Each structure stands twice: as structure tokens, then as C-alpha cells.
Amino acid sequence: MIKAAVIGCGRMGAFTSESVKRFSPPCWFPLAHAEAIAAHPDLELAALCDASSDNLARARDAYGDPPGYLDYRALAEEVRPGLVGIATRTIGRADIIRTLHAHGTRAFHVEKPLCNSVAELDALTPILQSPDVHATSGAVRRFFGIYRVACDLVRSGRFGRLVEVRANFGAGALYWTQPHAVDLILFAAEGRDVAGVQARFDRLDPGETPGAVQNDPVVQSATIWFDDGVAGHIGRAPGLDLVLSCENGEVTVASDGRALLIAEQRGDDPYLVREQLPDSPHTGPQGTLAPISELAACLTGDARAIAANAHNKADILRGQRVAFAAIESHRRGSAIVGLDDVDPALSISARTGGNYA
Ligand SMILES: NC(=O)c1ccc[n+]([C@@H]2O[C@H](COP(=O)([O-])OP(=O)(O)OC[C@H]3O[C@@H](n4cnc5c(N)ncnc54)[C@H](O)[C@@H]3O)[C@@H](O)[C@H]2O)c1
């Protein structure tokens, strides 16, 4: 058995919110990190950590009373887990990853977003790029069967070349909501190079140090331009749909994974005919158990899982750079900004009201 631990035992770490339980499609479950770890046959939930003693006690109660820690440093030293789920708020997450890595953890399921500054991202990059480190993100839709089937359909060429991806997540904030949109666009882009990012926010509130942003800015519009001309758009359209537009048709994952829709030209009719495809048979783990299973397979030396995870890790780093480039773009009047053309002092605390993303 591989020793696993969860740090941060709130909604994502241990207790899935009631509204998600009520409305999200079945592909979302199990969602909480601790639930997914407990469901995996090769993983032992060896410890839980939360800085709040109340939250820690509640989580230990719910998950069979494993050892509990108020400080992740003590957990890293004493438990030395092979795999860790990190579901704290973003501030401090980079230090948690570095500390666990220094104590030998090699598999990380890390809530989105990855970190709060370009400096933290630069420090995490060599860790995540290391071939013996495996990582997945809380932007978990890319692991769900329905999104994979949608990308397979596009790749089949049936609708012509991919031209545009739209992630309709409503008027969402850069750190709270849109990491999911960015991740889906990168997933659909299948490793294409990002040529630049163009974005406009409602407003950026300056923080206390040069380059700092205090609020979690709501995206009005953001476009990720890929080097072959494919565009990934984030606007304010609602619905939690992912739309993959090709030259002659479209594939849509609707309503967060509830339905798969296609639109295509048939015969001489120039208009697109729309159709809902029957549900694909469910295969393999879903919810957070899907990325956790990939990580567990990586730790046991599964070459396919390791290769797949290398792409996922690259997209975690790329997605974070996209977020920073979006801020940089807004500051430069929505110019197109390359991923490496960002103020090295840029940081964001992503505060909304009294909460941090
Ligand atoms: N993947 C998704 O769909 C999704 C959905 C909601 C939130 N999130 C992300 O997940 C993260 C957690 O969100 P949440 O809604 O579960 O938050 P939450 O506030 O419910 O839980 C966070 C928990 O982490 C604990 N914590 C904070 N700092 C800690 C530290 N240094 N050490 C140990 N414990 C610490 C808090 O006490 C709290 O119990 C956020 O960054 C958020 O952006 C992801």
C-alpha cells in the first residue's frame, strides 16, 4: 500500500458541498480528495492535516480516524507520504508542495490554482518537470470520459480541423472559476504551443508591492492563441459548456458533463444539424478518483500513466502561466502577451470579500 495524506480538509479535501452533490453529473464523483484516496485499492489514507482543529476533527471522524496534523511540516516529517492531496486555499500552497517534495513525496494532487506569483511558479517548475514527480490538478474535467470522447471526436477529423474552443463558465473570476476554463482549453489544444494570451478584466486592484494584484478579477474576455491559429476563448456566456468548433461542425460537452452534442453538415444542406449523442458506456474511474488513479499508477511505474501525466503536468504549469499572462495583457491594454513575457514581480492574492481563492 502507498501511504497517502490530505492537507486541507474543507470542501475539496474532505466534504463535497451539498450543491455539487445535488446538481453535478455522475462523472464528478467521488470528488473530495480524501474520498477518492479512500476508494483506491493501492492507497492507504495514512494522515489528514488541517490548520483548523475543528475541521481536522470532523474529517478524522468521517474517514476512520487516521492520524491528524495541524501542521503540514510535521506530517511531512513523520508520515512521509508517497502521495498527497493538497486542498488548502492557494496562498501557501507552493510552500506545501516544496516541503512535501523535500521529504520524499513524489505524487501530488493539487487544487487549482497552483500558486500566487511568478516567483513561486518559477520555483515549482523544476519540481514538477522532474521525471520522478507526478502531479494532477483540481481542474479534473480533463479526466472525465465525456470530455475525452469529445476530444476523440474532434481528433477523428469528422468535423474538419479544430479552429476554436470556447469554455463558457459565466462571468467567473480568474482564480476561483476560470482555471477550469483554461485547463479545458489546454486539454482540447492537445499540446499546441501557446503563441500568446489576450485578456480584459472588470478591474485589477493593486496590492501592496509592485506588480501585485489583490482581488480575484472577473474575466470579461480572454483568448489563448495557439501557434497554428486555433483560439481558445473565455467569455461570460453561462452554462458550463465546452464547445469545440471545427471547420464543418461542432462538438459540445454541455452542462458540465451532462450531455454530449454534435452539430454537423449533412448532404447539401449548408446548415448544421444538431444531435445529442447517446451516453457513452462508463469506463474507468471518474471524479477525483481518475487523477488519483493516474498518480497511483505513476508511483507503481506504469509507463503509460507516466507518459500521460507528463502532458498533464506540462498543462498545469502552462495554465498557471496563462493566468499570469492574462493579467499582464490587461495591464498592457489587452495586448497579446507571450507566456514568458510577464513581469517577474507579478503576484496575486485573489481575495474576494474576506476569502482567498
Ligand atoms: N476543483 C474544483 O472544482 C474546486 C471547487 C472549489 C474550490 N476549489 C479550490 O480548492 C481549494 C480549496 O477550496 P475549498 O472550497 O475546499 O476551501 P475550504 O475553505 O472549504 O477548505 C480549505 C481548508 O484548508 C484548510 N487550510 C488552509 N490553510 C491550511 C494550511 N496551511 N495547512 C492545513 N490546512 C489549511 C482550512 O482550514 C480549510 O479547512 C481552493 O484553492 C479552491 O480554489 C476547487
The ligand as an SDF file (V2000), in Angstrom:
LIG
                    3D

 44 48  0  0  0  0  0  0  0  0999 V2000
  -11.6960   21.6100   -8.2600 N   0  0  0  0  0  0  0  0  0  0  0  0
  -12.8080   22.2850   -8.0500 C   0  0  0  0  0  0  0  0  0  0  0  0
  -13.8160   22.1010   -8.7340 O   0  0  0  0  0  0  0  0  0  0  0  0
  -12.8120   23.2880   -6.9350 C   0  0  0  0  0  0  0  0  0  0  0  0
  -14.0140   23.7310   -6.3970 C   0  0  0  0  0  0  0  0  0  0  0  0
  -13.9640   24.6130   -5.3210 C   0  0  0  0  0  0  0  0  0  0  0  0
  -12.7290   25.0550   -4.8420 C   0  0  0  0  0  0  0  0  0  0  0  0
  -11.5760   24.6450   -5.4330 N   0  0  0  0  0  0  0  0  0  0  0  0
  -10.2580   25.0660   -4.9510 C   0  0  0  0  0  0  0  0  0  0  0  0
   -9.9200   24.2310   -3.8680 O   0  0  0  0  0  0  0  0  0  0  0  0
   -9.2300   24.9650   -2.8570 C   0  0  0  0  0  0  0  0  0  0  0  0
   -9.9260   24.6930   -1.5440 C   0  0  0  0  0  0  0  0  0  0  0  0
  -11.2500   25.1700   -1.6440 O   0  0  0  0  0  0  0  0  0  0  0  0
  -12.3630   24.7170   -0.6160 P   0  0  0  0  0  0  0  0  0  0  0  0
  -13.6370   25.2510   -1.1290 O   0  0  0  0  0  0  0  0  0  0  0  0
  -12.2160   23.2640   -0.3140 O   0  0  0  0  0  0  0  0  0  0  0  0
  -11.8800   25.5720    0.6470 O   0  0  0  0  0  0  0  0  0  0  0  0
  -12.2860   25.3500    2.1750 P   0  0  0  0  0  0  0  0  0  0  0  0
  -12.1090   26.6780    2.8120 O   0  0  0  0  0  0  0  0  0  0  0  0
  -13.5960   24.6540    2.2880 O   0  0  0  0  0  0  0  0  0  0  0  0
  -11.1680   24.3420    2.7140 O   0  0  0  0  0  0  0  0  0  0  0  0
   -9.8220   24.6990    2.8580 C   0  0  0  0  0  0  0  0  0  0  0  0
   -9.3080   24.0010    4.1090 C   0  0  0  0  0  0  0  0  0  0  0  0
   -7.8910   24.1400    4.1430 O   0  0  0  0  0  0  0  0  0  0  0  0
   -7.5190   24.4270    5.4960 C   0  0  0  0  0  0  0  0  0  0  0  0
   -6.2180   25.1030    5.4370 N   0  0  0  0  0  0  0  0  0  0  0  0
   -5.9270   26.3390    4.9730 C   0  0  0  0  0  0  0  0  0  0  0  0
   -4.5990   26.5640    5.0530 N   0  0  0  0  0  0  0  0  0  0  0  0
   -4.0440   25.4500    5.5460 C   0  0  0  0  0  0  0  0  0  0  0  0
   -2.7160   25.0670    5.8360 C   0  0  0  0  0  0  0  0  0  0  0  0
   -1.6800   25.8800    5.6300 N   0  0  0  0  0  0  0  0  0  0  0  0
   -2.4910   23.8330    6.3350 N   0  0  0  0  0  0  0  0  0  0  0  0
   -3.5300   22.9720    6.5610 C   0  0  0  0  0  0  0  0  0  0  0  0
   -4.8110   23.2980    6.3080 N   0  0  0  0  0  0  0  0  0  0  0  0
   -5.0630   24.5140    5.8000 C   0  0  0  0  0  0  0  0  0  0  0  0
   -8.6440   25.2860    6.0340 C   0  0  0  0  0  0  0  0  0  0  0  0
   -8.6750   25.2700    7.4470 O   0  0  0  0  0  0  0  0  0  0  0  0
   -9.8500   24.6080    5.4140 C   0  0  0  0  0  0  0  0  0  0  0  0
  -10.3760   23.5620    6.2300 O   0  0  0  0  0  0  0  0  0  0  0  0
   -9.2610   26.4360   -3.2820 C   0  0  0  0  0  0  0  0  0  0  0  0
   -7.9830   26.8340   -3.7050 O   0  0  0  0  0  0  0  0  0  0  0  0
  -10.2410   26.4960   -4.4430 C   0  0  0  0  0  0  0  0  0  0  0  0
   -9.8100   27.3720   -5.4760 O   0  0  0  0  0  0  0  0  0  0  0  0
  -11.6050   23.7550   -6.4380 C   0  0  0  0  0  0  0  0  0  0  0  0
  1  2  1  0
  2  3  2  0
  2  4  1  0
  4  5  1  0
  4 44  2  0
  5  6  2  0
  6  7  1  0
  7  8  2  0
  8  9  1  0
  8 44  1  0
  9 10  1  0
  9 42  1  0
 10 11  1  0
 11 12  1  0
 11 40  1  0
 12 13  1  0
 13 14  1  0
 14 15  2  0
 14 16  1  0
 14 17  1  0
 17 18  1  0
 18 19  2  0
 18 20  1  0
 18 21  1  0
 21 22  1  0
 22 23  1  0
 23 24  1  0
 23 38  1  0
 24 25  1  0
 25 26  1  0
 25 36  1  0
 26 27  1  0
 26 35  1  0
 27 28  2  0
 28 29  1  0
 29 30  1  0
 29 35  2  0
 30 31  1  0
 30 32  2  0
 32 33  1  0
 33 34  2  0
 34 35  1  0
 36 37  1  0
 36 38  1  0
 38 39  1  0
 40 41  1  0
 40 42  1  0
 42 43  1  0
M  CHG  2   8   1  16  -1
M  END
$$$$
